Amino acid sequence: MKDYLVKALAFNGEVRAYSTLTTETVREAQRRHDTWRTASAALGRSLTAGAMMGAMLKGDQKLTIKVEGNGPLGHILVDANANGEVRGYVSNPHVDFEATEQGKLRVYQAVGTEGFLTIIKDIGLREPFIGQVPLVSGELGEDFTYYFAVSEQTPASVGVGVLVNGDDSILAAGGFILQIMPGAEEETIAFIEKRLQAIPPISKLVEQGLSPEEILYEVVGKENLKILETMDIKFQCTCSRERIEGVLMSLGKAELETVREEEEETEVHCHFCNERYIFSREDLTKLIENL
């Protein structure tokens, strides 16, 4: 099943709902960054949350997620936009811990339980919107839930999960976000709370082969849900050789000449997708001639 996201309303508009399958997206991230199991789970959860939060935007709007905990993983950085494109990386991809007896990966141990979750939204205004909250668990689902409640003043439930095979490959990934709208009935909130306590973890639902629509059926009940639209989700970086050439040219002629003289080859590395762009002295000469 390809990765895609569902936008929906539940209980006659009292609840806004999002659900997504991100297995292939997280697989691509794991392949590019060679993340180990627990690092894959942390990055995958962040990418999944980013994909859904990006879907809340419009047009050319985009956002950046920064998770800065005190664990060995270092920081997590994720970019997402309104078109279903997401990319991200972790400072230290080679982090893993023994799973619990129930097989649950100790994401909190990799991320850390102290630090901050920061969301930066570029919505076309002169200054970006920046919201920041302290980490409450390091498990990330709870941390994003806390962010919505505190920074955006919207009660929400965020479920994000990643299952990783013993060889570090990704078995399943996905998630959901429920946002309670102003004026929602107490009965609606109580119903959702009861369902959330009863359903299996989100990663198990994805492992069972449930689609994003079926995940929401589990959470709120099929009879209470109205699907609005679907959109494809994929790992997509904005870097390219042409873009890197533009960055190099922005250094100016004198600086480029210095770089050309000091190195046989110049390498530019994109942290988001791990691509490496090599420029020979001849390549730099051509760039200089175009300045």
Secondary structure, DSSP 8 states (H G I E B T S, - for coil): ---EEEEEEETTTTEEEEEEE-HHHHHHHHHHHT--HHHHHHHHHHHHHHHHHHTTS-TT-EEEEEEEESSTT-EEEEEEETTSEEEEEES---------TT----HHHHH-SSEEEEEEEE-SSSS-EEEEEE-SSSSSHHHHHHHHHHHS---EEEEEEEEE-TTS-EEEEEEEEEEE-TT--HHHHHHHHHHHHHS--HHHHHHTT--HHHHHHHHH-GGGEEEEEEEE-EE-----HHHHHHHHHTT-HHHHHHHHHH-SEEEEE-TTT--EEEEEHHHHHHHHHT-
